[in-house]
Amino acid sequence: MRKSLALVSLAVTSMVALAFLIPLALVVRQLAEDRAVADAERQAGALTPVLVITVDPAAVQQALASISGRVAVHLPDGQVVGAVKATDEQLRAAREKGLSSSGPVPEGWVHLQPVVLGEDRVAVVEAFVPSAELSRGVTSAWLALSGVAVSLVLASVLVADRLGARVVRASRALAEGARRMEQGDLTARVTPTGPPELVDAGGAFNRMADRIGQLMANEREILADLSHRLRTPLTALRLDSETLGTDPGANRVRQAVHALEREVNELIRAARKELDDPDGGRCDAAQVVHDRLVFWSALADDQQRLWNLRGTERRAYVPLTRSDLAAAMDVVLGNIFRHTPEGTGFVVALFHRPEQVVIVIEDAGPGIEDLETALRRGSSSAGSTGLGLDIARRAAESTGGSLVVDRGPLGGTRVQLRLTRLPEHQS
């Protein structure tokens, strides 16, 4: 943008400068020619009184010596005093018409001034102007005009560049604020500067950022409140489970109730943590994957499903909240329990890559017949809402990654959550 403004200013100022410079140059040249011809006319006119008094060649020669210029006199008797430059045709026309005239000659310009001395007696004064005298001072004047034009063009380009730099700085600051917002920094604000339009845009950006922060804070507060409201019925359910006895079925119910209580408490802590630390939008993917497998392992054991977990021994931080990653894991694992027969095994593996963390969840079930439909939001071939895989996809894409669903080596569905890995210094 800055370069464009400078180029526009250069083009416009150059055209304006040329529009004035060319006519001025022609005027300067014409003025120089008119000045030289006027001097020649003055010199020729200075000899008229002398010729009226006398046509003696010696006296005329003495008068020519007192005049600074290239002047010659053609006497009525045909004698010539001085150097002749005019052509015979020009001299004959001046004698016959008796009128002053000027015209070009091979080496410059000549002015002829006839002086009528009597009947059939006409003397002609010839004043010669060399070509160099006709253009004297023109070159220096043209150089001066060119220097002024170049200075004006450079000054206009400099002013346009400064104005463009001001606009570019304001635009870059606004773009940087938007980029920080895109990366999850809800504290990003800009200082409105530049032209009035960019000042208004900067103010609007700050108000939008404030509004987004308020909406997210309200959303997290509502989440925390809802989680707290779940504690009352959960407490009653836990108390009722304590009265079921000691048989294996009652123990499984109590374990499930305790696991649900732990999840609600974790949900409350996660919501409160995000309220206290809006910038904490990251988590240890290895820890989340391990915790979710611990939660689902009780149900897997109850349904006699063989399962395996690999790759969670080392930390792997991703730009995703714990609750969002846990929700993505739950919908994928939940699909295994919902859409495969009891006894179907599954494997969860976490792979560490330099720039990615890949979570692979694979089962030995029948697989998904139409993979394209399964990834479409709201579509399901199994009678569910069709939102599960879309939730996982949006979680992966929010980190700059992706979700891949295909058929794995076990023969069933393989889901890959490819999450962007945070650098070690940000972990």
TORFI-543377 format. One record per residue (C-alpha): residue number from 1; z, y, x; residue in three letters. Coordinates in steps of 0.001 Angstrom, whole numbers, plus 500000, padded with zeros to 6 digits. Each point is the difference from the previous one (the first is absolute). Example, Ala and Ser with C-alpha at 12.3 -4.5 7.8 and 13.67 -1.06 7.14 Angstrom:
ATOM   resi       pz       py       px   resn
ATOM      1   507800   495500   512300    Ala
ATOM      2   499340   503440   501370    Ser
REM end
This chain:
ATOM   resi       pz       py       px   resn
ATOM      1   500000   500000   500000    Met
ATOM      2   500896   502349   502827    Arg
ATOM      3   496677   499300   501727    Lys
ATOM      4   498104   500458   496740    Ser
ATOM      5   501551   503428   499391    Leu
ATOM      6   499142   501074   503565    Ala
ATOM      7   496385   498822   499611    Leu
ATOM      8   499621   501772   496652    Val
ATOM      9   501381   503205   501482    Ser
ATOM     10   497667   499648   503008    Leu
ATOM     11   496947   499540   497766    Ala
ATOM     12   500821   502847   497607    Val
ATOM     13   500954   502505   502703    Thr
ATOM     14   496946   499101   502080    Ser
ATOM     15   497672   500642   497067    Met
ATOM     16   501685   503324   499238    Val
ATOM     17   499872   501016   503664    Ala
ATOM     18   496306   499125   500252    Leu
ATOM     19   499271   501880   496765    Ala
ATOM     20   501365   503185   501628    Phe
ATOM     21   499096   499299   503626    Leu
ATOM     22   496229   499550   499560    Ile
ATOM     23   499403   503282   498082    Pro
ATOM     24   502283   501883   502409    Leu
ATOM     25   498078   498633   502979    Ala
ATOM     26   496713   501164   498492    Leu
ATOM     27   501477   503418   499252    Val
ATOM     28   501269   500355   503584    Val
ATOM     29   496557   499204   501388    Arg
ATOM     30   498327   502455   497630    Gln
ATOM     31   502472   502726   500926    Leu
ATOM     32   499304   499464   503701    Ala
ATOM     33   496246   500295   499404    Glu
ATOM     34   500429   503110   497824    Asp
ATOM     35   502179   501597   502675    Arg
ATOM     36   497438   499389   502724    Ala
ATOM     37   497122   501332   497859    Val
ATOM     38   502064   503062   499023    Ala
ATOM     39   500621   500751   503686    Asp
ATOM     40   496268   499740   500635    Ala
ATOM     41   499242   502404   497137    Glu
ATOM     42   502561   502452   501351    Arg
ATOM     43   498455   499870   503476    Gln
ATOM     44   496502   500532   498594    Ala
ATOM     45   501161   502881   497860    Gly
ATOM     46   501586   501700   503013    Ala
ATOM     47   496536   500553   501553    Leu
ATOM     48   498443   501629   496958    Thr
ATOM     49   501177   503565   500868    Pro
ATOM     50   498704   499585   503555    Val
ATOM     51   496518   498976   498836    Leu
ATOM     52   499837   502905   497559    Val
ATOM     53   500579   502379   502906    Ile
ATOM     54   497878   498387   502667    Thr
ATOM     55   497837   496947   500659    Val
ATOM     56   499982   500445   503750    Asp
ATOM     57   500431   496519   501505    Pro
ATOM     58   502426   501289   502655    Ala
ATOM     59   502220   501659   497420    Ala
ATOM     60   499862   496932   497783    Val
ATOM     61   500891   497805   502977    Gln
ATOM     62   502992   502210   500731    Gln
ATOM     63   501124   499749   496360    Ala
ATOM     64   499672   496199   500086    Leu
ATOM     65   502231   499885   503063    Ala
ATOM     66   502810   501646   498031    Ser
ATOM     67   499873   497341   497264    Ile
ATOM     68   501717   496682   500545    Ser
ATOM     69   497588   497462   498610    Gly
ATOM     70   496555   498456   500249    Arg
ATOM     71   497846   502782   498558    Val
ATOM     72   496327   500744   500574    Ala
ATOM     73   497851   502891   498755    Val
ATOM     74   496337   499728   499067    His
ATOM     75   498572   503572   500371    Leu
ATOM     76   497150   501306   497826    Pro
ATOM     77   497574   499926   502943    Asp
ATOM     78   500600   496286   500508    Gly
ATOM     79   502386   500247   502930    Gln
ATOM     80   503133   497758   499866    Val
ATOM     81   503345   500914   501502    Val
ATOM     82   502288   496968   500430    Gly
ATOM     83   499640   496220   499564    Ala
ATOM     84   497920   498930   496998    Val
ATOM     85   501059   497036   497852    Lys
ATOM     86   498271   500706   496663    Ala
ATOM     87   496642   498485   499227    Thr
ATOM     88   496829   502041   499549    Asp
ATOM     89   499905   499142   496325    Glu
ATOM     90   503546   501291   499443    Gln
ATOM     91   499205   503253   501863    Leu
ATOM     92   496767   500547   498043    Arg
ATOM     93   501803   499484   496671    Ala
ATOM     94   502718   502484   500988    Ala
ATOM     95   497414   502681   500995    Arg
ATOM     96   497854   499556   496913    Glu
ATOM     97   502814   499862   497414    Lys
ATOM     98   502366   502425   501703    Gly
ATOM     99   503025   497975   498833    Leu
ATOM    100   502835   498449   501976    Ser
ATOM    101   499836   496227   500270    Ser
ATOM    102   501766   497117   501686    Ser
ATOM    103   498858   496536   500874    Gly
ATOM    104   500443   497032   502277    Pro
ATOM    105   498373   499711   503387    Val
ATOM    106   499946   497036   502404    Pro
ATOM    107   503206   501011   501823    Glu
ATOM    108   501953   501679   497220    Gly
ATOM    109   499609   502773   497439    Trp
ATOM    110   498225   503327   500152    Val
ATOM    111   500395   503205   497978    His
ATOM    112   497101   502486   499814    Leu
ATOM    113   500626   503622   499073    Gln
ATOM    114   496770   502119   499573    Pro
ATOM    115   500307   503768   500673    Val
ATOM    116   497240   502180   498480    Val
ATOM    117   499295   502888   502381    Leu
ATOM    118   496990   501507   498289    Gly
ATOM    119   496704   499117   498434    Glu
ATOM    120   498921   496623   501369    Asp
ATOM    121   502711   500156   502632    Arg
ATOM    122   502653   497272   499557    Val
ATOM    123   502440   498805   502627    Ala
ATOM    124   501856   496710   499536    Val
ATOM    125   503475   499312   501348    Val
ATOM    126   500625   496329   500654    Glu
ATOM    127   503590   498660   500222    Ala
ATOM    128   500299   496376   501124    Phe
ATOM    129   503005   497733   499211    Val
ATOM    130   500240   496758   502055    Pro
ATOM    131   500841   496734   498235    Ser
ATOM    132   503359   499816   501791    Ala
ATOM    133   500944   503403   498583    Glu
ATOM    134   499156   498856   496482    Leu
ATOM    135   502601   497191   500232    Ser
ATOM    136   502576   501785   502145    Arg
ATOM    137   503554   499088   498817    Gly
ATOM    138   498768   497443   497447    Val
ATOM    139   501126   496932   501972    Thr
ATOM    140   503518   501312   500591    Ser
ATOM    141   500289   501006   496332    Ala
ATOM    142   498873   496546   498916    Trp
ATOM    143   502543   498364   502317    Leu
ATOM    144   502749   502198   498592    Ala
ATOM    145   499032   499132   496422    Leu
ATOM    146   499877   496297   500889    Ser
ATOM    147   503444   500194   501585    Gly
ATOM    148   501428   501636   496891    Val
ATOM    149   498379   497355   497774    Ala
ATOM    150   501297   497118   502132    Val
ATOM    151   503479   501538   500048    Ser
ATOM    152   500002   500321   496210    Leu
ATOM    153   498837   496384   499586    Val
ATOM    154   502656   498690   502391    Leu
ATOM    155   502691   502083   498314    Ala
ATOM    156   499025   498692   496559    Ser
ATOM    157   500006   496391   501251    Val
ATOM    158   503426   500536   501566    Leu
ATOM    159   501399   501447   496776    Val
ATOM    160   498485   497141   497976    Ala
ATOM    161   501469   497480   502456    Asp
ATOM    162   503468   501542   499657    Arg
ATOM    163   499745   499981   496212    Leu
ATOM    164   498716   496421   500084    Gly
ATOM    165   502837   498945   502303    Ala
ATOM    166   502487   501416   497501    Arg
ATOM    167   498405   498051   497157    Val
ATOM    168   499726   496821   502087    Val
ATOM    169   503661   500146   501056    Arg
ATOM    170   501096   500348   496389    Ala
ATOM    171   497672   497173   498905    Ser
ATOM    172   501202   497698   502773    Arg
ATOM    173   503631   500672   499117    Ala
ATOM    174   499272   499147   496365    Leu
ATOM    175   498130   496833   501009    Ala
ATOM    176   502832   498960   502307    Glu
ATOM    177   502512   500444   497176    Gly
ATOM    178   497855   497864   497701    Ala
ATOM    179   499668   497360   502727    Arg
ATOM    180   503770   499857   500439    Arg
ATOM    181   500417   499641   496251    Met
ATOM    182   497468   497163   500044    Glu
ATOM    183   502073   498252   502674    Gln
ATOM    184   503097   500197   497809    Gly
ATOM    185   501723   503087   501420    Asp
ATOM    186   501279   501645   496817    Leu
ATOM    187   501528   502851   502023    Thr
ATOM    188   496554   501215   501124    Ala
ATOM    189   499513   503698   499221    Arg
ATOM    190   497588   502662   501229    Val
ATOM    191   500368   503694   500743    Thr
ATOM    192   497422   501787   497802    Pro
ATOM    193   497779   502099   502283    Thr
ATOM    194   496406   501153   500215    Gly
ATOM    195   497840   501470   497221    Pro
ATOM    196   501522   500440   496507    Pro
ATOM    197   498289   496839   498737    Glu
ATOM    198   501535   497859   502748    Leu
ATOM    199   503375   501674   499479    Val
ATOM    200   499815   498986   496327    Asp
ATOM    201   498956   496481   500999    Ala
ATOM    202   502918   499745   502435    Gly
ATOM    203   502454   501153   497349    Gly
ATOM    204   498562   497514   497508    Ala
ATOM    205   500311   497220   502590    Phe
ATOM    206   503674   500808   500588    Asn
ATOM    207   500718   500045   496275    Arg
ATOM    208   498182   496694   499576    Met
ATOM    209   502021   498453   502840    Ala
ATOM    210   503239   501230   498428    Asp
ATOM    211   498980   498527   496679    Arg
ATOM    212   499075   496652   501543    Ile
ATOM    213   503349   499868   501773    Gly
ATOM    214   501821   500729   496755    Gln
ATOM    215   498052   497343   498107    Leu
ATOM    216   500661   497353   502642    Met
ATOM    217   503678   500892   500150    Ala
ATOM    218   500213   499734   496206    Asn
ATOM    219   498188   496662   500096    Glu
ATOM    220   502395   498592   502585    Arg
ATOM    221   502980   501318   498063    Glu
ATOM    222   498741   498317   496829    Ile
ATOM    223   499534   496769   501947    Leu
ATOM    224   503537   500181   501305    Ala
ATOM    225   501368   500764   496519    Asp
ATOM    226   498116   497082   498452    Leu
ATOM    227   501326   497712   502700    Ser
ATOM    228   503547   501125   499250    His
ATOM    229   499463   499397   496295    Arg
ATOM    230   499059   496405   500773    Leu
ATOM    231   503414   499340   501485    Arg
ATOM    232   501782   499831   496651    Thr
ATOM    233   497984   497131   498474    Pro
ATOM    234   499819   498377   503445    Leu
ATOM    235   503772   500012   500298    Thr
ATOM    236   500322   498424   496559    Ala
ATOM    237   497453   497342   500968    Leu
ATOM    238   501890   499229   503192    Arg
ATOM    239   503287   499625   498111    Leu
ATOM    240   498343   497679   497501    Asp
ATOM    241   498547   497903   502802    Ser
ATOM    242   503475   499434   501426    Glu
ATOM    243   500963   498171   496798    Thr
ATOM    244   497145   497488   500092    Leu
ATOM    245   501872   497370   501970    Gly
ATOM    246   499267   498272   503286    Thr
ATOM    247   496925   497912   499310    Asp
ATOM    248   496832   500559   502150    Pro
ATOM    249   498190   501917   497234    Gly
ATOM    250   502865   502468   499674    Ala
ATOM    251   500078   500485   503747    Asn
ATOM    252   496280   500835   500023    Arg
ATOM    253   500552   502561   497228    Val
ATOM    254   502859   501596   501914    Arg
ATOM    255   497893   500107   503179    Gln
ATOM    256   497164   501671   498122    Ala
ATOM    257   502381   502550   498471    Val
ATOM    258   501485   500778   503412    His
ATOM    259   496507   500363   501486    Ala
ATOM    260   499004   502336   497176    Leu
ATOM    261   503125   502070   500579    Glu
ATOM    262   499195   500274   503678    Arg
ATOM    263   496483   501195   499172    Glu
ATOM    264   501284   502633   497574    Val
ATOM    265   502447   501248   502633    Asn
ATOM    266   497208   500076   502564    Glu
ATOM    267   497831   501944   497554    Leu
ATOM    268   502762   502556   499503    Ile
ATOM    269   500525   500369   503750    Arg
ATOM    270   496253   500387   500631    Ala
ATOM    271   499684   502638   497292    Ala
ATOM    272   503000   501910   501334    Arg
ATOM    273   498720   499757   503536    Lys
ATOM    274   496670   501529   499000    Glu
ATOM    275   501842   502760   498169    Leu
ATOM    276   502093   500798   503067    Asp
ATOM    277   497128   499543   502455    Asp
ATOM    278   496582   500841   498476    Pro
ATOM    279   498317   499421   503356    Asp
ATOM    280   501267   496457   500384    Gly
ATOM    281   496805   498448   498643    Gly
ATOM    282   499987   497047   502406    Arg
ATOM    283   501630   496608   500333    Cys
ATOM    284   500193   496895   502133    Asp
ATOM    285   497398   497687   498472    Ala
ATOM    286   501476   496950   501743    Ala
ATOM    287   503422   500627   498439    Gln
ATOM    288   498540   500588   496536    Val
ATOM    289   497889   496835   500146    Val
ATOM    290   503031   497974   501129    His
ATOM    291   502202   501410   497228    Asp
ATOM    292   497437   499303   497301    Arg
ATOM    293   499581   496403   501144    Leu
ATOM    294   503764   499558   499895    Val
ATOM    295   499958   501264   496405    Phe
ATOM    296   497133   497725   498898    Trp
ATOM    297   501189   496971   501963    Ser
ATOM    298   502576   499008   497371    Ala
ATOM    299   497325   499744   497317    Leu
ATOM    300   497628   498258   502422    Ala
ATOM    301   502626   497390   500830    Asp
ATOM    302   500746   499517   496313    Asp
ATOM    303   496298   499319   499313    Gln
ATOM    304   499759   497748   503056    Gln
ATOM    305   497483   502268   501724    Arg
ATOM    306   499675   499637   503751    Leu
ATOM    307   499824   503394   501659    Trp
ATOM    308   499818   501366   503514    Asn
ATOM    309   500596   503441   501556    Leu
ATOM    310   498666   501095   503380    Arg
ATOM    311   499753   503181   502082    Gly
ATOM    312   503066   501946   498767    Thr
ATOM    313   502011   499654   503222    Glu
ATOM    314   498715   503326   501379    Arg
ATOM    315   500143   503385   498297    Arg
ATOM    316   496822   501485   498536    Ala
ATOM    317   500273   503501   498527    Tyr
ATOM    318   497460   501200   497436    Val
ATOM    319   499616   503366   498172    Pro
ATOM    320   501211   498581   496662    Leu
ATOM    321   503350   500138   498232    Thr
ATOM    322   502027   496820   499801    Arg
ATOM    323   499841   499964   496214    Ser
ATOM    324   496189   500365   499954    Asp
ATOM    325   499475   497194   502510    Leu
ATOM    326   502544   497808   498196    Ala
ATOM    327   498172   500622   496706    Ala
ATOM    328   496680   499007   501603    Ala
ATOM    329   501552   496815   501422    Met
ATOM    330   501616   499149   496654    Asp
ATOM    331   496783   500277   498001    Val
ATOM    332   498111   497762   502439    Val
ATOM    333   502798   497405   500262    Leu
ATOM    334   500556   500191   496260    Gly
ATOM    335   496358   499090   499440    Asn
ATOM    336   500563   496759   501937    Ile
ATOM    337   502899   498959   497756    Phe
ATOM    338   498182   501149   496880    Arg
ATOM    339   496512   498593   500560    His
ATOM    340   500520   496811   502061    Thr
ATOM    341   501636   496724   498923    Pro
ATOM    342   503564   499208   501052    Glu
ATOM    343   500115   498294   503363    Gly
ATOM    344   497145   502086   501415    Thr
ATOM    345   500915   501155   503484    Gly
ATOM    346   499307   503364   501571    Phe
ATOM    347   500149   501721   503382    Val
ATOM    348   500889   503591   500879    Val
ATOM    349   499072   501243   503486    Ala
ATOM    350   500231   503405   501646    Leu
ATOM    351   497552   500763   502823    Phe
ATOM    352   500615   502783   502506    His
ATOM    353   496905   501904   501109    Arg
ATOM    354   499753   503170   502127    Pro
ATOM    355   499107   502244   497061    Glu
ATOM    356   500719   497780   496985    Gln
ATOM    357   502624   497790   498445    Val
ATOM    358   498364   497207   498001    Val
ATOM    359   502068   498116   497412    Ile
ATOM    360   498291   496790   498898    Val
ATOM    361   501202   498189   496853    Ile
ATOM    362   498189   496729   499400    Glu
ATOM    363   500556   497193   497506    Asp
ATOM    364   498666   496465   499493    Ala
ATOM    365   499165   500506   496333    Gly
ATOM    366   496674   499940   498199    Pro
ATOM    367   499066   503517   501154    Gly
ATOM    368   498376   502900   498148    Ile
ATOM    369   496606   499267   498495    Glu
ATOM    370   498768   503621   499701    Asp
ATOM    371   501335   502028   502937    Leu
ATOM    372   498141   503174   498996    Glu
ATOM    373   501570   500002   496520    Thr
ATOM    374   503456   499282   501421    Ala
ATOM    375   499896   503187   502074    Leu
ATOM    376   498942   502161   497054    Arg
ATOM    377   502879   501941   498480    Arg
ATOM    378   500999   498680   496555    Gly
ATOM    379   497847   496869   500297    Ser
ATOM    380   501493   496495   500103    Ser
ATOM    381   498652   496540   499313    Ser
ATOM    382   503499   498553   499519    Ala
ATOM    383   501207   502089   497093    Gly
ATOM    384   502185   502439   502009    Ser
ATOM    385   499799   503806   500153    Thr
ATOM    386   497644   499954   502973    Gly
ATOM    387   502017   502675   501828    Leu
ATOM    388   501699   497884   502683    Gly
ATOM    389   497288   499866   502634    Leu
ATOM    390   499085   503619   499247    Asp
ATOM    391   503593   501013   500822    Ile
ATOM    392   499754   498140   503307    Ala
ATOM    393   496585   501520   500709    Arg
ATOM    394   501208   503553   499403    Arg
ATOM    395   503035   499394   502231    Ala
ATOM    396   497761   498792   502836    Ala
ATOM    397   497468   502806   499603    Glu
ATOM    398   502757   502647   499955    Ser
ATOM    399   500628   499124   503674    Thr
ATOM    400   496293   500166   500860    Gly
ATOM    401   499651   496215   499817    Gly
ATOM    402   498476   497629   497487    Ser
ATOM    403   500547   496898   497863    Leu
ATOM    404   497826   496911   500528    Val
ATOM    405   500031   497030   497596    Val
ATOM    406   498115   496812   500788    Asp
ATOM    407   500483   496217   500205    Arg
ATOM    408   502170   498781   502878    Gly
ATOM    409   500176   496815   502072    Pro
ATOM    410   502592   498497   497610    Leu
ATOM    411   497371   500009   497271    Gly
ATOM    412   501582   502650   497776    Gly
ATOM    413   500108   503762   499910    Thr
ATOM    414   500591   501990   503180    Arg
ATOM    415   501126   503627   499696    Val
ATOM    416   500003   502235   503081    Gln
ATOM    417   501921   503278   499952    Leu
ATOM    418   498580   502000   502916    Arg
ATOM    419   502368   502904   500672    Leu
ATOM    420   499615   502744   502597    Thr
ATOM    421   502587   499593   502731    Arg
ATOM    422   502160   502940   501044    Leu
ATOM    423   500109   500769   503758    Pro
ATOM    424   503123   498915   501816    Glu
ATOM    425   501237   503588   500522    His
ATOM    426   499924   500560   496214    Gln
ATOM    427   501874   496793   499259    Ser
REM end
